[in-house]
Amino acid sequence: MRRLFLLLTSICVATIIGACSNNHNFSNLPNKAKLFLEKYFQGNSILFVEQEFDDGRLVTTVHLQDAIEIEFNNRGEWIEISCPHGISGELIPTPIYSFVEENYPSCFIVKIQRKSHHYQIELNNDVELIFNKEGKFIRID
């Protein structure tokens, strides 16, 4: 029984150490991502940084206080920003921001994803909107 307990304890410790090794330091971020965070999220503390492969591509997710998450590609460019209290208008392409202000005046953007051919945004009322790369509205998703 004691050996089983020691074995289970060892497995738990190894799991915790493995999980913690996935938490990378701010210094491991690409320079472009660091500059982005310093410019737009200067007052937010970084809780942890994790890296994983998504469809064969390295994605770095930075978790900030207030449940803010930002995903960066391997070049340090943001690919997704999630902020439950609203994303600053300066991070949203102007045509998209204007469209939301005009058509959804009581809502705000809580998530934006930059895809290869379009932007996908989510509003605080759970409506998802798709825009082309130029910011022209395509459809409600």
C-alpha positions as a Markdown table, in Angstrom:
| # | Residue | x | y | z |
|---|---|---|---|---|
| 1 | Met | 0.0 | 0.0 | 0.0 |
| 2 | Arg | 2.9 | 2.3 | 0.8 |
| 3 | Arg | 4.5 | 1.7 | -2.5 |
| 4 | Leu | 1.3 | 2.4 | -4.3 |
| 5 | Phe | 1.0 | 5.7 | -2.4 |
| 6 | Leu | 4.6 | 6.6 | -3.3 |
| 7 | Leu | 4.1 | 5.7 | -6.9 |
| 8 | Leu | 0.9 | 7.8 | -7.2 |
| 9 | Thr | 2.7 | 10.7 | -5.4 |
| 10 | Ser | 5.6 | 10.5 | -7.9 |
| 11 | Ile | 3.2 | 10.5 | -10.8 |
| 12 | Cys | 1.4 | 13.6 | -9.4 |
| 13 | Val | 4.7 | 15.4 | -8.8 |
| 14 | Ala | 5.9 | 14.6 | -12.4 |
| 15 | Thr | 2.6 | 15.8 | -13.8 |
| 16 | Ile | 2.8 | 19.1 | -12.0 |
| 17 | Ile | 6.4 | 19.6 | -13.0 |
| 18 | Gly | 5.5 | 18.8 | -16.6 |
| 19 | Ala | 2.6 | 21.2 | -16.6 |
| 20 | Cys | 4.8 | 24.0 | -15.1 |
| 21 | Ser | 7.4 | 23.4 | -17.7 |
| 22 | Asn | 4.8 | 24.4 | -20.3 |
| 23 | Asn | 4.6 | 27.9 | -18.6 |
| 24 | His | 7.2 | 29.8 | -20.5 |
| 25 | Asn | 8.6 | 33.1 | -19.4 |
| 26 | Phe | 7.8 | 36.5 | -21.0 |
| 27 | Ser | 11.4 | 36.6 | -22.2 |
| 28 | Asn | 10.8 | 33.6 | -24.5 |
| 29 | Leu | 8.3 | 35.6 | -26.6 |
| 30 | Pro | 9.2 | 37.0 | -30.0 |
| 31 | Asn | 10.2 | 40.6 | -29.9 |
| 32 | Lys | 7.2 | 41.7 | -31.9 |
| 33 | Ala | 4.9 | 40.1 | -29.4 |
| 34 | Lys | 6.7 | 41.8 | -26.5 |
| 35 | Leu | 6.4 | 45.2 | -28.1 |
| 36 | Phe | 2.7 | 44.6 | -28.8 |
| 37 | Leu | 2.0 | 43.7 | -25.1 |
| 38 | Glu | 4.1 | 46.6 | -23.8 |
| 39 | Lys | 2.2 | 49.0 | -26.1 |
| 40 | Tyr | -1.4 | 47.8 | -25.7 |
| 41 | Phe | -1.5 | 45.9 | -22.4 |
| 42 | Gln | 1.2 | 47.7 | -20.3 |
| 43 | Gly | -0.9 | 47.8 | -17.1 |
| 44 | Asn | -1.9 | 44.1 | -17.2 |
| 45 | Ser | 0.2 | 41.6 | -15.4 |
| 46 | Ile | 1.2 | 38.4 | -17.3 |
| 47 | Leu | -0.1 | 35.4 | -15.4 |
| 48 | Phe | 1.6 | 32.8 | -17.6 |
| 49 | Val | 2.7 | 32.0 | -21.1 |
| 50 | Glu | 2.1 | 28.7 | -22.9 |
| 51 | Gln | 3.2 | 27.4 | -26.2 |
| 52 | Glu | 1.7 | 24.6 | -28.2 |
| 53 | Phe | 1.4 | 23.4 | -31.8 |
| 54 | Asp | -1.9 | 24.0 | -33.6 |
| 55 | Asp | -2.1 | 22.3 | -37.0 |
| 56 | Gly | 1.7 | 22.1 | -37.1 |
| 57 | Arg | 2.2 | 25.8 | -36.2 |
| 58 | Leu | 3.6 | 27.1 | -33.0 |
| 59 | Val | 1.1 | 29.2 | -31.2 |
| 60 | Thr | 2.0 | 31.2 | -28.0 |
| 61 | Thr | -0.8 | 32.2 | -25.7 |
| 62 | Val | -0.2 | 34.9 | -23.2 |
| 63 | His | -2.6 | 34.9 | -20.3 |
| 64 | Leu | -3.0 | 38.3 | -18.6 |
| 65 | Gln | -4.9 | 39.4 | -15.5 |
| 66 | Asp | -8.7 | 40.0 | -15.9 |
| 67 | Ala | -9.1 | 36.8 | -18.1 |
| 68 | Ile | -7.4 | 38.5 | -21.1 |
| 69 | Glu | -5.8 | 36.0 | -23.6 |
| 70 | Ile | -3.7 | 36.8 | -26.6 |
| 71 | Glu | -2.4 | 34.3 | -29.1 |
| 72 | Phe | 0.6 | 35.0 | -31.2 |
| 73 | Asn | 2.1 | 33.1 | -34.2 |
| 74 | Asn | 5.8 | 32.2 | -34.4 |
| 75 | Arg | 6.5 | 35.6 | -35.9 |
| 76 | Gly | 5.0 | 37.4 | -32.9 |
| 77 | Glu | 1.9 | 38.6 | -34.7 |
| 78 | Trp | -1.3 | 38.4 | -32.8 |
| 79 | Ile | -3.8 | 36.0 | -34.2 |
| 80 | Glu | -6.5 | 36.1 | -31.5 |
| 81 | Ile | -7.3 | 38.5 | -28.7 |
| 82 | Ser | -9.9 | 37.7 | -26.1 |
| 83 | Cys | -11.0 | 40.2 | -23.5 |
| 84 | Pro | -14.3 | 39.7 | -21.7 |
| 85 | His | -14.5 | 43.4 | -20.7 |
| 86 | Gly | -14.0 | 44.6 | -24.3 |
| 87 | Ile | -11.1 | 45.0 | -26.7 |
| 88 | Ser | -9.7 | 48.5 | -27.2 |
| 89 | Gly | -10.9 | 50.1 | -30.5 |
| 90 | Glu | -7.3 | 50.8 | -31.4 |
| 91 | Leu | -6.7 | 47.0 | -31.9 |
| 92 | Ile | -9.7 | 46.6 | -34.2 |
| 93 | Pro | -9.5 | 47.6 | -37.9 |
| 94 | Thr | -11.4 | 50.8 | -38.3 |
| 95 | Pro | -14.0 | 49.5 | -40.8 |
| 96 | Ile | -14.9 | 46.7 | -38.4 |
| 97 | Tyr | -15.0 | 48.9 | -35.4 |
| 98 | Ser | -17.2 | 51.4 | -37.2 |
| 99 | Phe | -19.6 | 48.7 | -38.4 |
| 100 | Val | -20.0 | 47.4 | -34.8 |
| 101 | Glu | -20.5 | 50.9 | -33.4 |
| 102 | Glu | -23.2 | 51.6 | -36.1 |
| 103 | Asn | -25.0 | 48.3 | -36.1 |
| 104 | Tyr | -24.6 | 47.1 | -32.5 |
| 105 | Pro | -24.3 | 50.3 | -30.5 |
| 106 | Ser | -25.0 | 48.7 | -27.1 |
| 107 | Cys | -22.5 | 45.9 | -27.7 |
| 108 | Phe | -18.7 | 45.6 | -27.6 |
| 109 | Ile | -16.1 | 43.3 | -29.1 |
| 110 | Val | -14.9 | 40.6 | -26.7 |
| 111 | Lys | -12.9 | 38.5 | -29.2 |
| 112 | Ile | -11.2 | 39.0 | -32.5 |
| 113 | Gln | -9.5 | 36.4 | -34.6 |
| 114 | Arg | -7.3 | 37.2 | -37.6 |
| 115 | Lys | -7.5 | 34.4 | -40.1 |
| 116 | Ser | -5.7 | 34.1 | -43.4 |
| 117 | His | -8.6 | 35.5 | -45.5 |
| 118 | His | -10.9 | 37.1 | -42.9 |
| 119 | Tyr | -11.6 | 38.5 | -39.4 |
| 120 | Gln | -14.0 | 36.8 | -37.1 |
| 121 | Ile | -15.2 | 38.8 | -34.1 |
| 122 | Glu | -17.5 | 38.0 | -31.2 |
| 123 | Leu | -19.6 | 40.5 | -29.4 |
| 124 | Asn | -20.6 | 40.5 | -25.8 |
| 125 | Asn | -24.1 | 39.3 | -26.8 |
| 126 | Asp | -22.5 | 36.1 | -28.3 |
| 127 | Val | -23.1 | 37.3 | -31.9 |
| 128 | Glu | -20.2 | 36.3 | -34.2 |
| 129 | Leu | -19.5 | 38.5 | -37.3 |
| 130 | Ile | -17.2 | 37.7 | -40.3 |
| 131 | Phe | -15.4 | 40.4 | -42.2 |
| 132 | Asn | -13.0 | 40.2 | -45.1 |
| 133 | Lys | -9.4 | 41.3 | -44.9 |
| 134 | Glu | -10.4 | 44.9 | -45.8 |
| 135 | Gly | -12.9 | 45.0 | -43.0 |
| 136 | Lys | -16.0 | 44.7 | -45.2 |
| 137 | Phe | -18.9 | 42.8 | -43.5 |
| 138 | Ile | -19.6 | 39.4 | -45.0 |
| 139 | Arg | -22.1 | 37.6 | -42.7 |
| 140 | Ile | -23.3 | 36.7 | -39.2 |
| 141 | Asp | -21.9 | 33.4 | -38.3 |
